[in-house]
Amino acid sequence: MLPNPSCFEVTKRSPRPYRSLAGVTGLNAARGTAFIEDPANPGTAKLADGTVPITGFITRNAQVGGPTIADAIMPNRIELTFADTDMQSFEQAEELQAEGYGPNATLGTNGGGGQSIAGGQIVGSPGNGTTTVVGGAYLYSGSGANAAKMITGASAIGTKCSFIGGQFSVAQPGQIAEYVLVQILPPSRPDINTFRCRFTLMAGDGQ
């Protein structure tokens, strides 16, 4: 059995207050995924895409169908998930660390009480054998014309960053850049991730 790595960690919290928005129906999202308020649907969350400043990073996993009674009694389930249709909380961050390519949420499918590796992602169940969000990836992955949007181990320190699908990406023309890449670190799990990034809020934001 493998531990669930901390692929997202806020290292300097923001003085700005938490925000609450209605969740996105049908969306699983790992804690730390970036969201905006949907311009076309005020009061509702939408995965951050660089078109407007982020509302913040979701503070708990969001899960289609929401928590069950088993979630409240199984070991290692100290914090319940948000149901995808519930109001959800989002926090800002002055500085954070994030790592991992791939889907922004991974669903557990095994009932063995631990996690396993499949396709480079953490999968597994905390023990109840349901589709429980147990891991996330926070760096955008693209190929072809989208490769230039990826943050890689060779990205320059000082690169301005935005978001695609709630994940960090290199800011493109027309996108709002909110964070700066300030350090590339060893990963928390070398077997599934190649590096870890430290980001700081761009000067002038969050004042």
Secondary structure, 3 states (H helix, E strand, C coil): CECCCCCEEEEEECCCCCEEEECCCCCCECCCCEEEECCCCCCEEEECCCCCCCCEEECCCEECCCCCHHHHHCCCCCCCCEECCCEEEEECEEEEEEECECCCCEECCCCCCCEEEECCEEEECCCCCCCCEEECCCECCCCHHHHHHCCCCCCCCCCEEEEECCEEEECCCCCCCCEEEEEEECCCCCCCCCCEEEEEECCCCCC
